[in-house]
Amino acid sequence: MTHIRPALVLVFVAILSMTVVAQNQRAPFQPVTDAMLQKPDPAHWLMWRRTLDSWGYSPLDQVNRSNVNQLRMVWSRGMGSGNVQEATPLVYNGVMYVPNPNDYIAALEAATGRLLWEYRRSLPADLGKYLPFVSINRNLAIHGTTIIDTSADDFIYALDAQTGKLAWEAKVLDYQKGAQQSSGPIIANGKVISGRGCEPEGGPDACVITAHDARTGKELWRTRTIPAPGEPGDETWGGVPFERRYHVGTWMVPSYDPELNLIYIGTSVSSPAPKFLLGGADKKHLYHNSTLALNADTGKIVWYYQHLVDHWDLDHPFERLVVDTVVAPNPKEVTWINPRLKPGEKRKVLTGIPGKTGIVYTLDRQTGEFLWARPTITQNVVSKIDGATGEVTVNPETIYKAQGDERLICPSLNGGKNWPAGSYNPMTNTMYMPLQNMCMTTVVVTDKQDVDGPLYGINTKVRLPDGMDKVGVVHAISAETGQTVWKHEQRAGTLSLIATAGGLVFVGDAEGFFRALDDKTGKVLWEVNLGTSVSGYPITFAVGGKQYVAVSTGPSLVAGSVMTLTPELKPGAGSQMFVFALP
């Protein structure tokens, strides 16, 4: 008879107990309702930024300032292959749903990492011929008993959350029409809301925001971001034929205010970027680089605000924070202020850094009225904003006039701000924003609008601003006063972050470090080197009363760009999911 050591028996029993506990912690599947999405259980992470207001904030506080230095990795798992990795896991009922590159979705036990099911979508072999970065899959949605996503080949589709089997799918556009779907949807009162990038070959009809029924996939409405002849905004294109109006994309994830029933989504630059090639540098070319507020039931644009007439690919599609706050901008730090603001008045605002310029904009979210704005990092493209009207004046020295024109532009086309998301903590009334100190030299390389030519009509080379050697910075900014509470600066570029009720800001960087900062001071309280750029969106969740923190690593366009400015930093290239908890 083989003798088994008592110590090995204890280890075996412990492992078996952990497995049984993990399995027992998953209660019978309860369908996810709109009420649950609008007020999620703190243990769950049910969408891109956990809540429809895009805060990127968790009420969990088991991991906090006093014990975060004890965080340890509890499991890790390799991600699917792909040249861009920017994943946000969802966690519900003890299960983690992970979007991987190339429409590969995995369901894992959230406490152990054990695979429950996987779905691999069959994609057309020629997809890369029509779309530049087909592997991007930033986020998922959950509703009822399904996981819902947008696909690389231009479908909305739903999977059974318990089995991974395809429940329904709905075609949005032909993928040959260039409607890149790099971000997944949100759910607004039973409607699957999604935007997309739109390559020039797709024309204006590829530049659409859509709503689909979350139960069936039936399309409910679609809204173009480029006006047609006779529609409001048509006159802003300087007579450019409708079919040659290109590339006003909505390639990031919207926000939603259930009370106002408004969806907030941002738009990108048009193509080519220099406006002398596209109807005239004096034209607005609506609705590029704008915030759009849409009626969730109809898709009708209720109001818009244009942040910038963009000649340089300084997109404005990033997260809009839905916040109720006293609005009292401090003129010592806030450059542009609406003179009609009443001292100490509380407003329903839309705030954050919506574009690559790194400028904070705060708008009234009911009307779109401009309230205040201020720069953060070095920028030279906005010279002033009229506080009374919100009208933005572009620095005339940065505007191109002809092929061959060269300009120094700050920030670069990778930001400033980019898709790495910031957060808002209601306990501190502070927003935390990951930014890069980057500029670029640019030159116009064409003299015509050409769908087969360079996408933006310019070539660029990134560089640091004069006198700076630190690329990454996290700004903590008061949502009430606009003042900088603290800054955390570092050599490596900073990527996405989240805030928690434990007084922490978790943030990754391009070198591979994942850190916890004190939300009141910016002090580093804990860090770990994960070996590869931390390009995924962090989340935190609880299973069986235990809090976990998760984030993924892998290559991304922003990480790759910032690393060119720090050649001494040499992260690896592996894509991996990491999950941490207290001992």
C-alpha positions as CSV (number, residue, x, y, z in Angstrom):
1,M,0.0,0.0,0.0
2,T,1.4,3.4,-1.0
3,H,2.0,5.7,2.0
4,I,0.6,9.2,1.5
5,R,2.2,11.9,3.6
6,P,-0.3,13.7,6.0
7,A,0.9,17.1,4.7
8,L,0.0,16.1,1.1
9,V,-3.4,15.0,2.3
10,L,-4.0,18.4,3.9
11,V,-2.9,20.2,0.7
12,F,-5.3,18.0,-1.4
13,V,-8.2,18.7,1.0
14,A,-7.5,22.4,1.0
15,I,-7.5,22.5,-2.8
16,L,-10.7,20.4,-3.0
17,S,-12.4,22.7,-0.4
18,M,-11.4,25.8,-2.4
19,T,-13.0,24.3,-5.5
20,V,-16.2,23.4,-3.7
21,V,-16.4,26.8,-2.1
22,A,-15.9,28.5,-5.5
23,Q,-18.6,26.4,-7.0
24,N,-21.0,26.9,-4.1
25,Q,-20.5,30.7,-4.2
26,R,-22.3,30.8,-7.6
27,A,-26.0,31.0,-6.9
28,P,-28.6,30.0,-9.6
29,F,-28.4,32.4,-12.5
30,Q,-30.7,35.4,-12.0
31,P,-31.4,37.3,-15.2
32,V,-29.8,40.8,-15.2
33,T,-32.4,43.5,-15.3
34,D,-32.2,47.2,-16.3
35,A,-32.8,48.0,-12.6
36,M,-29.7,45.9,-11.7
37,L,-27.6,47.7,-14.4
38,Q,-28.8,51.1,-13.2
39,K,-27.9,50.3,-9.6
40,P,-25.5,47.4,-9.6
41,D,-24.6,45.3,-6.6
42,P,-21.1,46.4,-5.4
43,A,-19.9,42.8,-5.7
44,H,-20.5,42.8,-9.5
45,W,-18.8,44.6,-12.4
46,L,-21.6,44.5,-15.1
47,M,-20.3,46.9,-17.7
48,W,-17.3,48.8,-19.1
49,R,-16.9,51.3,-16.2
50,R,-19.1,49.3,-13.7
51,T,-21.9,51.9,-13.9
52,L,-23.8,53.7,-16.8
53,D,-22.4,57.0,-15.6
54,S,-18.9,55.8,-16.6
55,W,-17.4,56.5,-13.2
56,G,-15.0,53.6,-13.1
57,Y,-15.6,53.5,-9.3
58,S,-16.3,50.6,-6.9
59,P,-18.0,51.0,-3.4
60,L,-15.9,48.0,-2.2
61,D,-13.5,48.9,0.6
62,Q,-12.2,45.5,2.0
63,V,-9.0,46.4,0.2
64,N,-8.0,49.8,1.4
65,R,-5.1,52.2,2.2
66,S,-4.2,50.3,5.4
67,N,-3.9,46.8,3.9
68,V,-3.3,47.2,0.1
69,N,0.4,46.5,0.6
70,Q,-0.6,42.9,1.4
71,L,-2.3,42.2,-2.0
72,R,-1.1,39.0,-3.6
73,M,-1.8,37.3,-6.9
74,V,-4.4,34.5,-6.5
75,W,-4.6,33.4,-10.2
76,S,-3.5,34.2,-13.7
77,R,-4.5,33.0,-17.1
78,G,-3.3,33.6,-20.6
79,M,-5.4,35.7,-23.0
80,G,-6.3,35.0,-26.6
81,S,-3.8,36.0,-29.3
82,G,-4.0,39.3,-31.0
83,N,-1.9,42.4,-31.7
84,V,-4.1,44.7,-29.5
85,Q,-5.3,43.8,-26.0
86,E,-7.5,46.3,-24.2
87,A,-9.9,44.1,-22.3
88,T,-12.5,44.9,-19.6
89,P,-13.8,41.7,-17.8
90,L,-17.3,41.6,-16.5
91,V,-18.1,39.7,-13.2
92,Y,-21.5,38.5,-12.3
93,N,-22.6,35.8,-9.9
94,G,-19.1,34.6,-9.4
95,V,-18.3,34.3,-13.1
96,M,-15.8,36.5,-15.0
97,Y,-16.6,37.1,-18.7
98,V,-13.5,38.1,-20.6
99,P,-13.4,39.7,-24.0
100,N,-10.3,38.6,-25.8
101,P,-8.9,39.7,-29.2
102,N,-10.6,38.5,-32.4
103,D,-14.0,37.9,-30.8
104,Y,-12.9,35.2,-28.5
105,I,-14.9,35.3,-25.2
106,A,-14.1,33.2,-22.1
107,A,-16.2,32.6,-19.0
108,L,-14.1,31.8,-16.0
109,E,-14.7,31.1,-12.3
110,A,-13.9,34.6,-10.9
111,A,-12.3,33.3,-7.7
112,T,-10.1,30.6,-9.3
113,G,-9.7,31.3,-13.0
114,R,-11.1,27.9,-14.0
115,L,-12.5,27.9,-17.6
116,L,-16.3,27.3,-17.7
117,W,-16.9,27.9,-21.4
118,E,-15.4,29.7,-24.4
119,Y,-16.8,31.2,-27.6
120,R,-14.7,31.7,-30.7
121,R,-16.4,33.6,-33.5
122,S,-15.6,32.5,-37.1
123,L,-14.3,35.7,-38.8
124,P,-13.9,36.3,-42.6
125,A,-10.4,35.6,-43.8
126,D,-10.2,38.9,-45.6
127,L,-11.2,41.1,-42.6
128,G,-7.8,42.7,-42.3
129,K,-8.0,43.9,-45.8
130,Y,-10.9,46.3,-44.9
131,L,-10.2,47.1,-41.2
132,P,-6.9,48.2,-39.6
133,F,-7.0,46.6,-36.1
134,V,-9.5,43.8,-36.2
135,S,-8.4,42.2,-32.9
136,I,-9.5,45.0,-30.6
137,N,-12.4,43.9,-28.3
138,R,-12.5,46.3,-25.3
139,N,-15.7,45.4,-23.5
140,L,-18.9,43.4,-23.2
141,A,-22.4,44.0,-21.9
142,I,-24.8,41.7,-20.0
143,H,-28.6,41.7,-20.0
144,G,-31.1,39.1,-19.2
145,T,-29.4,35.7,-19.5
146,T,-27.0,36.8,-22.3
147,I,-23.6,38.3,-22.8
148,I,-23.7,40.9,-25.7
149,D,-20.9,42.2,-27.9
150,T,-20.1,43.8,-31.2
151,S,-18.1,41.7,-33.6
152,A,-15.1,42.5,-35.8
153,D,-17.3,41.6,-38.8
154,D,-20.0,44.2,-38.0
155,F,-22.6,42.3,-36.1
156,I,-24.2,42.7,-32.7
157,Y,-24.5,39.3,-31.1
158,A,-25.6,37.7,-27.9
159,L,-24.3,34.5,-26.1
160,D,-26.1,32.4,-23.5
161,A,-24.3,33.5,-20.3
162,Q,-24.4,30.0,-18.9
163,T,-23.2,28.0,-21.9
164,G,-21.6,30.4,-24.4
165,K,-23.9,29.3,-27.2
166,L,-24.9,31.9,-29.7
167,A,-28.4,33.2,-28.8
168,W,-28.9,35.8,-31.6
169,E,-27.0,38.0,-34.0
170,A,-27.9,41.1,-36.0
171,K,-25.9,42.5,-38.9
172,V,-25.1,46.2,-38.7
173,L,-23.1,46.8,-41.8
174,D,-21.0,45.0,-44.3
175,Y,-17.5,44.8,-42.9
176,Q,-16.2,45.7,-46.4
177,K,-17.8,49.1,-45.7
178,G,-15.1,49.9,-43.1
179,A,-17.2,50.2,-39.9
180,Q,-14.7,49.1,-37.3
181,Q,-16.4,48.0,-34.0
182,S,-13.5,48.2,-31.6
183,S,-15.7,48.8,-28.5
184,G,-18.6,46.8,-27.2
185,P,-22.0,48.3,-26.1
186,I,-23.9,49.5,-23.1
187,I,-27.5,48.6,-22.3
188,A,-29.9,51.5,-21.8
189,N,-33.3,50.4,-20.8
190,G,-33.2,47.2,-22.7
191,K,-31.5,48.7,-25.7
192,V,-28.0,47.7,-26.9
193,I,-26.3,51.0,-27.7
194,S,-23.1,50.9,-29.7
195,G,-20.9,53.2,-31.8
196,R,-18.1,52.4,-34.3
197,G,-15.2,53.8,-36.1
198,C,-15.8,54.3,-39.8
199,E,-13.1,54.0,-42.4
200,P,-13.4,56.4,-45.4
201,E,-14.2,53.7,-47.9
202,G,-17.5,53.2,-45.9
203,G,-18.7,56.7,-46.6
204,P,-21.0,58.6,-44.3
205,D,-23.4,55.7,-43.9
206,A,-20.7,53.7,-42.0
207,C,-20.6,56.4,-39.3
208,V,-23.6,55.4,-37.3
209,I,-24.7,54.9,-33.7
210,T,-27.2,52.1,-33.3
211,A,-29.8,50.7,-30.9
212,H,-30.9,47.0,-30.9
213,D,-33.4,45.2,-28.7
214,A,-31.3,43.4,-26.0
215,R,-33.7,40.4,-26.1
216,T,-34.0,39.8,-29.8
217,G,-31.3,41.8,-31.6
218,K,-33.9,43.7,-33.6
219,E,-32.6,47.1,-34.7
220,L,-34.6,50.0,-33.2
221,W,-32.8,53.0,-34.6
222,R,-29.6,54.2,-36.2
223,T,-28.2,57.8,-36.1
224,R,-25.5,59.1,-38.5
225,T,-22.8,61.4,-37.1
226,I,-22.4,63.1,-40.5
227,P,-25.4,65.2,-41.8
228,A,-26.8,64.7,-45.2
229,P,-28.0,67.5,-47.5
230,G,-31.0,69.2,-46.0
231,E,-30.2,68.0,-42.5
232,P,-29.0,70.2,-39.6
233,G,-25.3,70.7,-39.9
234,D,-25.1,70.1,-43.7
235,E,-24.1,73.7,-44.2
236,T,-21.0,73.2,-42.0
237,W,-19.2,70.9,-44.6
238,G,-18.5,73.7,-47.2
239,G,-20.2,72.0,-50.1
240,V,-18.3,68.7,-49.8
241,P,-20.6,66.1,-51.5
242,F,-22.4,63.9,-49.0
243,E,-20.7,60.7,-50.3
244,R,-17.3,62.2,-49.7
245,R,-17.9,63.1,-46.0
246,Y,-15.7,60.6,-44.2
247,H,-14.7,59.2,-40.8
248,V,-16.7,60.8,-37.9
249,G,-16.4,57.8,-35.7
250,T,-17.9,56.9,-32.2
251,W,-15.4,54.2,-31.4
252,M,-15.5,54.4,-27.6
253,V,-18.2,53.4,-25.1
254,P,-21.2,55.8,-24.4
255,S,-22.6,56.9,-21.0
256,Y,-26.3,57.0,-20.1
257,D,-28.5,59.0,-17.7
258,P,-31.7,57.0,-17.0
259,E,-33.4,60.0,-15.4
260,L,-33.0,62.2,-18.5
261,N,-33.1,59.2,-20.9
262,L,-30.1,60.6,-22.7
263,I,-27.1,58.8,-24.2
264,Y,-23.8,60.7,-24.2
265,I,-21.3,59.7,-26.9
266,G,-18.2,61.4,-28.4
267,T,-16.9,61.6,-31.9
268,S,-13.6,61.5,-33.8
269,V,-11.8,63.6,-36.3
270,S,-13.0,63.5,-40.0
271,S,-10.7,62.3,-42.8
272,P,-8.5,63.8,-44.1
273,A,-7.7,65.8,-40.9
274,P,-6.5,69.1,-42.5
275,K,-9.7,71.0,-43.2
276,F,-8.4,72.8,-46.2
277,L,-8.6,69.4,-47.9
278,L,-12.2,69.0,-46.8
279,G,-14.3,72.1,-47.6
280,G,-12.3,74.7,-45.8
281,A,-10.4,75.4,-42.6
282,D,-13.1,77.8,-41.5
283,K,-15.9,75.2,-41.5
284,K,-17.0,73.1,-38.5
285,H,-17.7,69.8,-40.3
286,L,-20.3,68.6,-37.8
287,Y,-20.5,66.5,-35.8
288,H,-16.8,65.7,-35.7
289,N,-15.0,66.0,-32.3
290,S,-18.2,66.7,-30.5
291,T,-20.3,65.4,-27.5
292,L,-23.7,64.2,-28.7
293,A,-26.7,63.8,-26.4
294,L,-29.2,61.4,-27.9
295,N,-32.7,60.4,-26.9
296,A,-32.4,56.8,-26.0
297,D,-35.8,55.9,-27.4
298,T,-35.4,57.5,-30.8
299,G,-31.7,58.2,-31.4
300,K,-32.5,61.8,-32.1
301,I,-29.7,64.3,-31.3
302,V,-31.1,66.4,-28.5
303,W,-28.0,68.7,-28.2
304,Y,-24.4,68.7,-29.2
305,Y,-21.2,70.5,-28.2
306,Q,-18.2,70.8,-30.5
307,H,-14.9,70.6,-28.5
308,L,-12.5,71.3,-31.4
309,V,-12.3,71.8,-35.1
310,D,-9.6,69.1,-35.6
311,H,-6.8,69.2,-38.2
312,W,-4.5,66.7,-36.5
313,D,-6.4,63.5,-35.4
314,L,-7.1,64.7,-31.8
315,D,-10.3,62.7,-31.4
316,H,-12.9,63.3,-28.6
317,P,-14.7,60.0,-28.2
318,F,-13.6,59.1,-24.6
319,E,-15.6,58.6,-21.4
320,R,-18.1,61.2,-20.3
321,L,-18.7,61.2,-16.5
322,V,-22.3,61.8,-15.4
323,V,-22.1,63.7,-12.1
324,D,-24.2,65.8,-9.9
325,T,-22.0,68.4,-8.2
326,V,-21.7,71.9,-7.0
327,V,-20.1,73.9,-9.8
328,A,-17.6,76.5,-8.4
329,P,-14.6,76.6,-10.8
330,N,-11.6,78.3,-9.2
331,P,-10.4,81.1,-11.7
332,K,-6.8,80.6,-10.4
333,E,-6.7,77.2,-12.1
334,V,-9.7,77.1,-14.5
335,T,-8.9,79.0,-17.7
336,W,-12.4,79.3,-19.2
337,I,-15.6,79.9,-17.1
338,N,-19.2,80.6,-18.0
339,P,-19.9,84.1,-16.5
340,R,-23.5,83.2,-15.8
341,L,-22.6,80.6,-13.2
342,K,-24.0,81.3,-9.8
343,P,-21.7,80.7,-6.8
344,G,-22.3,77.3,-5.2
345,E,-25.1,76.2,-7.5
346,K,-25.5,72.4,-7.9
347,R,-25.8,71.2,-11.5
348,K,-26.3,67.9,-13.4
349,V,-23.1,67.9,-15.3
350,L,-21.2,65.9,-17.9
351,T,-17.5,66.2,-17.1
352,G,-14.1,64.6,-17.6
353,I,-11.5,64.7,-20.4
354,P,-13.3,63.7,-23.5
355,G,-10.5,64.2,-26.0
356,K,-6.8,63.9,-26.8
357,T,-6.1,67.5,-26.0
358,G,-6.2,66.7,-22.3
359,I,-8.7,69.6,-21.7
360,V,-11.3,69.0,-19.0
361,Y,-14.7,70.1,-20.1
362,T,-17.8,70.5,-17.8
363,L,-21.1,70.8,-19.5
364,D,-24.7,70.9,-18.3
365,R,-25.9,67.5,-19.3
366,Q,-29.5,68.5,-19.7
367,T,-28.8,71.3,-22.2
368,G,-25.2,71.1,-23.3
369,E,-24.5,74.5,-21.9
370,F,-20.8,75.2,-21.4
371,L,-19.9,75.6,-17.8
372,W,-16.1,75.5,-17.5
373,A,-12.9,74.1,-19.1
374,R,-9.2,73.9,-18.3
375,P,-6.1,72.3,-19.8
376,T,-4.0,69.7,-18.0
377,I,-1.0,68.6,-20.0
378,T,0.8,70.7,-22.6
379,Q,-1.5,71.7,-25.5
380,N,-1.2,74.4,-28.2
381,V,-4.2,73.8,-30.4
382,V,-6.9,75.6,-28.4
383,S,-6.2,79.3,-27.9
384,K,-9.4,80.3,-26.1
385,I,-12.9,79.3,-25.3
386,D,-15.7,81.9,-25.0
387,G,-17.1,81.3,-21.5
388,A,-20.5,82.7,-22.4
389,T,-21.1,80.6,-25.6
390,G,-18.6,77.7,-25.2
391,E,-17.2,78.5,-28.7
392,V,-13.7,77.2,-29.1
393,T,-11.0,79.1,-31.0
394,V,-8.3,77.1,-32.6
395,N,-4.7,78.5,-32.5
396,P,-4.2,79.8,-36.0
397,E,-0.5,79.0,-35.9
398,T,-1.3,75.3,-35.8
399,I,-3.6,75.2,-38.9
400,Y,-2.3,73.8,-42.1
401,K,-2.8,75.7,-45.4
402,A,-1.1,73.5,-48.0
403,Q,0.7,70.2,-48.7
404,G,4.1,70.2,-47.1
405,D,3.1,72.4,-44.2
406,E,4.9,71.3,-41.0
407,R,3.7,72.1,-37.5
408,L,4.7,71.2,-33.9
409,I,1.4,70.1,-32.3
410,C,0.9,69.3,-28.6
411,P,-0.3,66.8,-27.6
412,S,0.3,64.0,-30.1
413,L,-2.3,62.0,-31.9
414,N,-2.0,59.4,-29.1
415,G,-2.8,62.0,-26.5
416,G,-2.8,63.7,-24.0
417,K,-5.8,61.6,-23.2
418,N,-6.8,58.5,-25.1
419,W,-8.9,55.3,-24.6
420,P,-7.2,54.5,-21.2
421,A,-10.0,55.5,-19.0
422,G,-10.2,57.8,-16.0
423,S,-12.5,57.6,-13.0
424,Y,-14.6,59.6,-10.6
425,N,-15.0,59.0,-6.8
426,P,-18.2,60.5,-5.3
427,M,-16.7,60.3,-1.8
428,T,-13.9,62.8,-2.8
429,N,-15.8,64.5,-5.7
430,T,-12.6,64.1,-7.6
431,M,-11.8,62.7,-11.1
432,Y,-8.6,60.8,-11.7
433,M,-7.2,60.9,-15.2
434,P,-4.3,59.0,-16.9
435,L,-2.5,61.3,-19.3
436,Q,0.7,61.4,-21.4
437,N,3.1,64.3,-21.9
438,M,3.5,64.0,-25.7
439,C,3.9,66.3,-28.7
440,M,4.4,65.6,-32.4
441,T,5.9,67.2,-35.4
442,T,3.4,66.8,-38.3
443,V,3.5,67.4,-42.1
444,V,0.8,67.4,-44.6
445,V,1.5,64.7,-47.2
446,T,-1.3,65.1,-49.8
447,D,-3.1,67.8,-51.7
448,K,-6.4,66.1,-52.2
449,Q,-9.1,64.1,-50.5
450,D,-8.4,60.5,-51.5
451,V,-10.1,57.5,-50.0
452,D,-7.1,55.3,-51.0
453,G,-4.6,57.8,-49.7
454,P,-3.2,58.3,-46.2
455,L,-6.1,58.1,-43.7
456,Y,-5.5,61.5,-42.1
457,G,-3.4,63.2,-44.8
458,I,-0.5,63.8,-42.4
459,N,2.6,62.1,-41.2
460,T,3.7,62.4,-37.6
461,K,6.6,61.9,-35.3
462,V,6.1,61.9,-31.5
463,R,8.4,63.7,-29.1
464,L,8.3,64.9,-25.5
465,P,7.4,68.5,-24.7
466,D,10.3,70.8,-24.2
467,G,11.9,70.4,-20.8
468,M,10.1,67.2,-19.8
469,D,11.4,63.7,-19.3
470,K,8.4,62.1,-17.7
471,V,5.8,60.7,-20.1
472,G,3.0,59.5,-17.8
473,V,1.0,61.5,-15.4
474,V,-2.2,60.9,-13.3
475,H,-4.1,64.1,-12.6
476,A,-6.6,64.2,-9.6
477,I,-9.0,67.1,-10.4
478,S,-11.8,68.4,-8.2
479,A,-15.2,68.1,-10.1
480,E,-16.4,71.1,-8.1
481,T,-13.6,73.6,-8.4
482,G,-11.5,72.3,-11.3
483,Q,-8.4,72.5,-9.2
484,T,-5.6,69.9,-9.4
485,V,-5.6,68.0,-6.0
486,W,-2.4,66.1,-6.8
487,K,-0.3,64.8,-9.7
488,H,1.5,61.5,-10.0
489,E,4.3,61.7,-12.6
490,Q,6.5,58.9,-13.9
491,R,8.8,58.0,-16.8
492,A,6.5,55.3,-18.2
493,G,3.2,56.2,-19.9
494,T,0.1,55.7,-17.7
495,L,-2.9,53.6,-18.8
496,S,-6.4,52.9,-17.5
497,L,-7.4,53.3,-13.8
498,I,-10.2,52.8,-11.4
499,A,-11.1,54.3,-8.0
500,T,-12.5,52.5,-4.9
501,A,-14.2,53.4,-1.6
502,G,-11.1,52.0,0.0
503,G,-9.3,55.2,-0.8
504,L,-7.4,53.7,-3.7
505,V,-6.7,54.4,-7.3
506,F,-5.5,51.4,-9.2
507,V,-3.5,52.3,-12.4
508,G,-1.4,50.4,-14.9
509,D,1.4,51.6,-17.1
510,A,3.2,50.9,-20.3
511,E,6.2,49.4,-18.7
512,G,4.2,46.7,-16.9
513,F,3.7,48.1,-13.4
514,F,0.3,47.9,-11.7
515,R,0.0,50.3,-8.8
516,A,-2.3,51.4,-6.0
517,L,-2.2,55.1,-5.3
518,D,-3.7,56.9,-2.3
519,D,-6.7,58.8,-3.7
520,K,-6.1,61.8,-1.5
521,T,-2.3,62.3,-2.0
522,G,-1.3,60.2,-5.1
523,K,1.3,58.4,-2.9
524,V,2.2,54.9,-4.2
525,L,1.0,52.4,-1.6
526,W,1.5,49.1,-3.6
527,E,3.0,48.0,-6.9
528,V,3.8,44.9,-8.8
529,N,5.6,44.4,-12.1
530,L,3.4,42.3,-14.4
531,G,6.1,42.1,-17.2
532,T,4.0,43.5,-20.0
533,S,2.1,46.8,-20.7
534,V,-1.0,46.9,-18.4
535,S,-3.3,47.8,-21.3
536,G,-6.5,46.2,-19.9
537,Y,-9.1,48.1,-17.9
538,P,-8.8,47.2,-14.2
539,I,-11.8,46.1,-12.3
540,T,-12.6,45.0,-8.7
541,F,-15.3,42.6,-7.5
542,A,-16.3,40.3,-4.7
543,V,-17.1,36.6,-4.5
544,G,-18.2,35.1,-1.3
545,G,-17.6,38.3,0.6
546,K,-13.9,38.5,-0.6
547,Q,-12.7,41.4,-2.7
548,Y,-10.6,40.8,-5.8
549,V,-8.8,43.2,-8.2
550,A,-8.2,42.1,-11.8
551,V,-6.4,43.5,-14.8
552,S,-5.0,42.2,-18.1
553,T,-1.7,42.9,-19.9
554,G,-0.8,43.0,-23.5
555,P,0.2,45.2,-26.4
556,S,-1.8,48.3,-27.4
557,L,-1.4,51.2,-29.7
558,V,-1.1,53.8,-26.9
559,A,1.4,51.6,-25.0
560,G,3.4,51.1,-28.1
561,S,3.5,54.8,-28.9
562,V,4.6,56.0,-25.5
563,M,7.3,53.4,-25.3
564,T,9.1,55.0,-28.3
565,L,9.8,57.9,-25.9
566,T,11.3,55.6,-23.2
567,P,13.5,53.2,-25.1
568,E,15.3,52.1,-21.9
569,L,12.0,50.5,-20.7
570,K,11.5,47.1,-22.2
571,P,8.3,45.3,-21.3
572,G,7.4,41.9,-22.6
573,A,4.7,41.2,-25.1
574,G,2.5,38.5,-23.4
575,S,-1.2,38.9,-22.9
576,Q,-2.4,37.7,-19.5
577,M,-5.2,38.2,-17.0
578,F,-4.1,38.7,-13.3
579,V,-6.3,38.6,-10.3
580,F,-5.2,39.8,-6.8
581,A,-6.7,39.6,-3.3
582,L,-5.6,39.9,0.3
583,P,-4.2,36.8,2.0
